[in-house]
Amino acid sequence: MRPTAGAVLGALALVLTLPVPAAADESVIGGKPAQLSQSPWAVALASHQRFGAQRSGQFCGGVLVGHSTVVTAAHCLGKEVLGVPWQQVRDLRIVIGRDNLTGGGGQEVKPAKVWVNPRYDSWTNEGDMAVLTLPRPVRNRTIPIAGRNDRAYRPGSRATVYGWGDTTGEGRYASRLRSAHVNVLRDAVCARAYPGTADGTYRSRSMLCAGEPDGGRDACQGDSGGPLVVHGRLVGLVSWGTGCGQAGRPGVYTRASALLPAVSAHGAG
């Protein structure tokens, strides 16, 4: 989940010139299979050039919030993850409608426009958001973003996180989309877990966190930018955290309501 882990993956792909290894059919820590027909707004970011052809070159997740608009994490498009500025990744693609990354189906779309939040702070992880515009609308069902005062953000809400990322915290990556149930936590819990460390600082105005008291279910590396959903509404984007599925170290997400101004300004509907 952390940006630093993405940098390690990028280095492996570049230095060893090997694709990211396929995993057993597991996913986000403690997850289970997710039907893309039920979550068609879950998309993958990919580059064969940087991460190999296996698993479609997936390196991060994203969310279709409009028929021409995808949101993801800013750090996914940073040099630490990609190894180069995103503008130099000539085959940057958004994989839409493909649950099995080792197979076909769906489509790989080159974004027509990319906006990465210039105020993203890689030290605190605040403002971890980016907006990608598709060259033409797609028919896939989109997901609404929960507004600022939406009940979906209430502590205790049962949430679901989706992704194709690391299944164990040890570099085993899923081929098929998976999901895991977690609970939205109180801001005080998150602030105690992340008061300001090398991993980041919890800021309630633009972040929320979710997990389980004893750990075991969480997003992980490769899930960044993917969706956290409550009652059919987007409440967060996978952003950062310490480890994966550790007790007392919940996953931290970009609060989805903080995306609304950027989507309004830079999205295409």
N, C-alpha and C positions, 0 to 999 in steps of 0.2 A: 504494500500500500504506500510505503514511503517513497519519495522521489529518489532517494539514494539507491534503493534497490533497483529501480529502473535503470539507473546509470550502470550498475553492475551487469544487468542483462544486455544492455547495449554494447558494453565493452566485450562481453563474451561473443556476441554475434559478430562483432567486427574483427576481433583479434583471432578468434578460432575459426571464423567463417563457417560456423555451424548454425543450423536453424535452432530455434528454441525447442527443447525436447517436448514431445507429446507426453501427456500424462495418462494415468489410469482414469477411468470415468468418475472422477470426483471434481469438485471445484471449490469456489470460495469455502473457506474452512468450515467444516461441518455441514456442507451443502448437499443438495440433491438435484436430480435432473429438472430442468425448467423447459417447458414447451414454448418455443418461439412463437407459436400461434397465439399464446396467451400473453406474450410480452414482446410484440413486434417492434416496440420502440427501443429495445436494447440493441445497440450496434457496437461494432468493434472498430478500432483504429489500427491500421496495418501498413507495413512497408516490407516488401520482400527484400528490397535492397539492404535494409538495415538489420532485419531480423530473420531472414531466410524464408523460403517458400512454404515450409511445413507450418501447419496451423494458420495458413493464409497470411503469415507475417504479422500476426496480431501482437500488439504491445500494450494497448490500453483499451478501455471501454468508452462508451459515449451514449447519449440518449437523444432520441428523435422527439423534439418538443414542438416541432412544426413540420409541415410536409417538405419544407426546404431548409430546416434549421436543426442542427445538432449541437448539443452542449457537451463539454468534457472538462477535464482538469487542465489548468494552465501548465502545470509541471509536465504533463504528458508531451507537450510540444516544446519543451526546453532542451537545451543542449546536454544536460546531465542524463536525460533519458535517450535522446536520439543520437548523441555523439557529435552532432553538427547542428547548426541553426535549422529550424524546420523548413525554411525557404530552400535549403539545399537538398531536401528529401524529395526527389523528383517523382517518386511513386507513392507518395502519401495517399492513402485511400481510406474511405469509410465503407466498411462491409455491412451491408443492410440485408436482412432477411436470410441469414445463414447461421443456423444454430451449430452445425458441425463444421468447424474450421478446417478440417482435413478433407472435406468434401466440396461439392459444388452447390449450386443453387444460390438464390439471392443475387446480389449485384455488388460490385466494387466501384465506388464512385469517387472521383477526384473532386475535392472541394473547390468551388469557384472562388471562395473568399475565406480567409482565416483571420479571426480577431483573437489575440491573446491578451488578457488583461495586463496592461502596462503597470498596474499597481500591485500585481502579485508580489508578495513578500516571501521569498524562499526560506527566510529564517523562521518566521512565525507560521508560515503557510497560509496567511490570510489572503483572501482574494483569489483563491485557486480556481479560476474559471476561464474558459475559452468558448467562443462561438464559431461554428463552421457552417458556411452556407453552401448548399448543394446547387449544382448548375441548373437543375430543373426539379420540380416537385416530384415526390414519390407517393405512391398510394398507401404505403404502410401506415397503420394506425399510430397516432402520436399519443403522448401522455401529457396531461395538464400539469403545470407547476403549481404547487400549493402556495397560496398567498400568505402574506406575513402573519395573519391572525388565524390561519387555518387550524382546526382542531387536530389535524394530522401530526402537528409538531408536539403535541402534549406528551410529557414524560409517561412512559408506560405503554405508549402506542406500539402495537406489534408491527414491525417493519420487515421488508424483504429486500435483501441486497442481491444483485445479479452480477455475474461475470464469468470470464474464461480464464481467470488468473491462477496463481499458485494454490495448489490444493493442500499442501502440508507445511508451508513456510520454508521448504528446503529445495525449491526450484523445480517442482513437478507441476506441469501446467496442463489444464484441462483442454480437451478438444471440443467438447460440447458445452453449451451454455448451462450453468448451474445457478442455484439460488440457495439462500439460507435465511432463516428467520432470526431476527434480533429485536431487541427492545430499545426504543428511544429513551435516553437517560436524561436525568435532570442536569441542568447546566452546572450546578455545584459539584456533582460527581465528576464531570468532565474537567472542570477547573482544578479539582484536587489531583486528578490523574496527570494533567499537563499544565502545571503552573508556569512553565517557561523552562524548557530544556533544549538540548541540541536537536531534538526531534521536532519541536514546535511549541507554540503557545496557544492554548484554547481561548478563542474569542467568540463569545456567545452571539454577538450581533451578526456574524457571518458564518458561523459554524454550528454544527450540532454533533452529538456523538451517540453511538448505539452499540449495544453488545449484550453480553450476559455476565452476571456477577462472577461466575466461575470460569469464564472464557469458553473456548470451544467452538464458537460460531462467530465468524468475522469475515471481512474482505481481506485480501492479501495482495502481494505484488502482482501486477498485470491486470488487476481489477480497477485501478485508478480511472476516474472519469466516468465510471459506470453508475447505474441508478440505485438509490435507496427509495423504496416505495411504501406508502401507507395508504390503504383504502383507495387504490387506483390513482394516487396523485404522487408526483415526484416531490420528495422532501429533501433529498441530498444527493451529492455526487461524491463517490469515494475519493478521499483526499490523502489522509496520512494517519499515522499512529505508530506505536512502538510494538514491533513484532506483529504476529498474527494470531488472534484467538487467545491471547494471554489474559489470565485473571487480573483484574484491576487496570487493564490497558485497553479500553474500548477503542473501536475505530472512530476516527473523526472524519466528518463529511462537510463539504461546502454546503451551507444552508441554501436550499433551492430558492427561497424567496429573494435571496441576495442576487440571484441570476436575472430577475425580471427586468431591471433597467438595461442590462447588457443585451438581453434577448430583444427587447423593444428597440434598442438603438442599432444593433448589428445583425439581427436575424432577418429572415425574409418570409416568415409566415409558414 
